Amino acid sequence: MKIGLIGALDCEITEFCRDFNAVKSKFKDIFVGSFKGHEIYICLCGVGKVNAAACTQRLCDLTNVDCIINSGVAGAVTRNLGVCDIAVSSLLTYHDFYPIEVLDKYEPHCSVFKADDKLLKLACDACSELGKTEKNFRYDTGMIVSGDKFVEDSSYVKQLSAKYGALCTEMEGAAIAHVAYLNKTPFIVIRAISDNADENADMSFEQMSAIAAKRAGFVVTSMISAL
């Protein structure tokens, strides 16, 4: 298989580049490696929805990948997940697109993007295995919301919880899902919690993002091992 891995930050792709012996390709910010017979294309997309969408379309056009996995960190919305726990997308949408119904009325006639069932099962299996060795580790599947906003406001978190029932909030996943959907490419988003998206989020993110990203990367590597 050709597998596309996308991360917004250096710390979100460093482990992949090392584990999959990836080297720079002729394409900007795309590294290519291999693992258990799979071709692995690793992309650094940068922060935010436009960067993520542009990267995803470039990945589809240049490599024709069979699936796309976005791995990285996020701020918790649900209080059932703590720092370094894992949120696995079953659904994704935008929290800053208003009115979101525009996407339902016009192309692509879809405002909530559903992750691939096979990838979802692989992710849950990988998290279950991790839970056997990591004390107090938790994971959950559900809605992940994205927007061009670093959330550090507990009142806004409550709004995201009430409106979407979201597991977490981040800045790229829904855009990646949107483009993958347009390209009919199976996708999933795996996010490790780096902060609680509250007034202390910035400090927690700086301290925990690399550790959390490594946890998300471990889950993704386990998924690919099972493909």
C-alpha positions as CSV (number, residue, x, y, z in Angstrom):
1,M,0.0,0.0,0.0
2,K,0.9,3.6,-0.4
3,I,0.2,5.3,2.9
4,G,0.2,9.1,3.5
5,L,1.1,10.5,6.9
6,I,0.5,14.1,7.6
7,G,1.7,16.2,10.6
8,A,1.5,19.9,11.1
9,L,4.6,20.3,13.3
10,D,8.2,18.9,13.1
11,C,7.6,16.9,16.4
12,E,4.6,15.2,14.7
13,I,6.6,13.7,11.9
14,T,10.1,13.2,13.4
15,E,9.4,9.7,14.8
16,F,7.9,8.6,11.5
17,C,10.9,9.8,9.5
18,R,13.2,7.9,11.8
19,D,11.2,4.7,12.1
20,F,10.5,4.4,8.4
21,N,14.0,5.5,7.2
22,A,12.4,8.3,5.3
23,V,14.5,10.6,3.1
24,K,13.6,13.8,1.3
25,S,11.8,13.3,-1.9
26,K,12.0,15.6,-4.9
27,F,8.8,17.2,-3.6
28,K,8.8,20.0,-1.0
29,D,8.1,18.8,2.5
30,I,7.4,15.2,1.5
31,F,9.6,12.5,2.8
32,V,9.5,8.9,1.5
33,G,10.2,5.7,3.4
34,S,9.1,2.1,3.7
35,F,7.7,-0.2,6.3
36,K,6.7,-3.9,6.1
37,G,6.3,-3.6,2.3
38,H,4.3,-0.4,2.4
39,E,5.5,2.9,0.7
40,I,5.2,5.6,3.3
41,Y,4.9,9.3,2.3
42,I,5.4,11.6,5.2
43,C,4.3,15.3,4.9
44,L,4.9,18.3,7.0
45,C,1.9,20.5,6.3
46,G,2.3,23.4,8.6
47,V,-0.4,24.8,11.0
48,G,-3.9,25.6,10.0
49,K,-6.6,24.6,7.6
50,V,-5.3,26.1,4.3
51,N,-1.8,24.6,4.8
52,A,-3.4,21.2,5.7
53,A,-5.7,21.2,2.7
54,A,-3.0,22.3,0.2
55,C,-0.7,19.6,1.6
56,T,-3.3,16.9,1.4
57,Q,-4.2,17.7,-2.2
58,R,-0.5,17.8,-3.2
59,L,-0.1,14.4,-1.6
60,C,-3.0,12.9,-3.5
61,D,-1.9,14.4,-6.8
62,L,1.8,13.5,-6.6
63,T,1.7,10.0,-4.9
64,N,-1.8,8.6,-5.4
65,V,-1.8,7.3,-1.8
66,D,-4.3,4.5,-0.8
67,C,-5.1,6.1,2.5
68,I,-4.2,9.2,4.6
69,I,-3.5,9.3,8.4
70,N,-3.2,12.6,10.2
71,S,-1.3,12.3,13.4
72,G,-0.5,14.9,16.0
73,V,-1.6,16.7,19.1
74,A,-4.8,18.5,20.2
75,G,-6.5,20.2,23.1
76,A,-9.0,18.1,25.0
77,V,-12.7,19.1,24.9
78,T,-14.0,16.1,26.7
79,R,-12.8,15.7,30.3
80,N,-12.7,12.0,29.8
81,L,-9.3,12.4,28.1
82,G,-6.2,13.7,29.8
83,V,-2.8,14.7,28.6
84,C,-1.2,12.0,26.4
85,D,-4.5,10.1,26.0
86,I,-5.7,9.5,22.4
87,A,-8.6,10.8,20.5
88,V,-9.5,8.8,17.4
89,S,-11.8,10.4,14.8
90,S,-14.9,8.7,13.8
91,L,-16.2,12.1,12.5
92,L,-14.7,15.5,11.8
93,T,-16.1,19.0,11.2
94,Y,-15.2,22.6,11.4
95,H,-16.0,24.7,14.5
96,D,-15.3,28.1,12.8
97,F,-17.1,27.7,9.5
98,Y,-20.4,29.7,9.7
99,P,-22.9,28.8,8.6
100,I,-21.6,25.2,8.2
101,E,-24.8,24.3,6.3
102,V,-23.3,25.9,3.2
103,L,-21.2,22.8,2.8
104,D,-24.3,20.7,2.9
105,K,-26.2,22.9,0.4
106,Y,-23.3,23.2,-2.1
107,E,-20.3,21.0,-3.1
108,P,-19.2,18.8,-1.5
109,H,-22.7,18.4,0.0
110,C,-21.1,17.3,3.2
111,S,-20.1,19.2,6.4
112,V,-19.2,16.2,8.6
113,F,-16.6,13.9,7.3
114,K,-16.6,10.2,8.3
115,A,-13.4,8.3,8.9
116,D,-12.7,5.0,7.2
117,D,-14.1,2.1,9.1
118,K,-11.1,-0.2,8.6
119,L,-8.6,2.5,9.7
120,L,-10.9,3.2,12.7
121,K,-10.8,-0.4,13.8
122,L,-7.0,-0.6,13.4
123,A,-6.7,2.5,15.5
124,C,-8.9,1.2,18.3
125,D,-7.0,-2.1,18.2
126,A,-3.7,-0.3,18.5
127,C,-5.0,1.8,21.4
128,S,-6.3,-1.2,23.2
129,E,-2.9,-2.9,23.0
130,L,-1.2,0.2,24.3
131,G,-3.6,0.3,27.2
132,K,-2.3,-3.2,28.3
133,T,1.1,-1.8,29.0
134,E,0.5,1.9,29.8
135,K,-1.0,2.5,33.2
136,N,-4.0,4.9,33.3
137,F,-4.0,5.3,29.5
138,R,-7.3,6.1,27.9
139,Y,-8.6,6.6,24.4
140,D,-12.0,7.4,22.8
141,T,-13.5,7.6,19.4
142,G,-15.9,10.3,18.2
143,M,-16.0,13.8,16.8
144,I,-12.9,15.9,16.4
145,V,-13.4,19.6,15.5
146,S,-11.0,21.9,13.7
147,G,-10.5,25.6,13.2
148,D,-8.0,28.3,12.7
149,K,-7.9,29.0,16.4
150,F,-5.6,27.8,19.2
151,V,-8.2,27.3,21.8
152,E,-7.2,28.4,25.3
153,D,-10.6,29.4,26.7
154,S,-12.6,27.1,29.0
155,S,-15.9,28.8,28.2
156,Y,-15.3,28.1,24.5
157,V,-14.5,24.5,25.3
158,K,-17.9,24.2,27.0
159,Q,-19.5,25.5,23.8
160,L,-17.6,22.9,21.7
161,S,-18.7,20.2,24.0
162,A,-22.3,21.3,24.0
163,K,-22.6,21.9,20.3
164,Y,-20.5,19.0,18.9
165,G,-19.9,16.6,21.7
166,A,-16.3,16.8,20.6
167,L,-13.4,14.8,21.9
168,C,-10.8,17.5,21.1
169,T,-10.0,20.5,19.0
170,E,-7.1,21.2,16.7
171,M,-6.3,23.1,13.5
172,E,-5.9,20.7,10.6
173,G,-7.9,17.5,10.8
174,A,-11.2,18.5,9.2
175,A,-9.4,20.1,6.3
176,I,-7.4,17.0,5.7
177,A,-10.6,14.9,6.0
178,H,-12.4,17.3,3.6
179,V,-9.8,17.0,0.9
180,A,-9.4,13.2,1.3
181,Y,-13.2,12.9,1.0
182,L,-13.1,14.9,-2.3
183,N,-10.4,12.6,-3.6
184,K,-12.3,9.4,-2.4
185,T,-9.3,8.5,-0.3
186,P,-9.8,6.7,3.0
187,F,-8.6,8.7,6.0
188,I,-8.5,8.9,9.8
189,V,-7.2,11.4,12.3
190,I,-5.3,10.3,15.4
191,R,-4.6,13.0,18.1
192,A,-2.8,12.8,21.4
193,I,-3.9,15.3,24.0
194,S,-1.3,17.9,24.8
195,D,-3.5,20.3,26.8
196,N,-7.0,21.0,28.1
197,A,-7.7,23.9,25.7
198,D,-8.1,26.1,28.7
199,E,-6.3,29.2,30.0
200,N,-3.2,27.1,30.7
201,A,-3.2,25.5,27.3
202,D,-0.2,27.4,25.9
203,M,2.1,26.4,28.8
204,S,0.9,22.8,28.7
205,F,1.3,22.6,24.9
206,E,4.9,23.8,25.0
207,Q,5.7,21.3,27.7
208,M,3.8,18.3,26.4
209,S,3.4,18.5,22.6
210,A,6.5,16.5,21.7
211,I,5.7,13.7,24.2
212,A,2.0,13.6,23.1
213,A,3.0,13.6,19.4
214,K,5.3,10.6,20.1
215,R,2.3,8.7,21.7
216,A,0.1,9.4,18.7
217,G,2.9,8.3,16.4
218,F,3.2,5.0,18.3
219,V,-0.4,4.3,17.6
220,V,-0.1,5.0,13.9
221,T,3.0,2.8,13.6
222,S,1.0,0.0,15.3
223,M,-1.8,0.5,12.8
224,I,0.5,0.3,9.8
225,S,2.1,-2.9,11.2
226,A,-1.4,-4.5,11.1
227,L,-2.3,-3.4,7.6
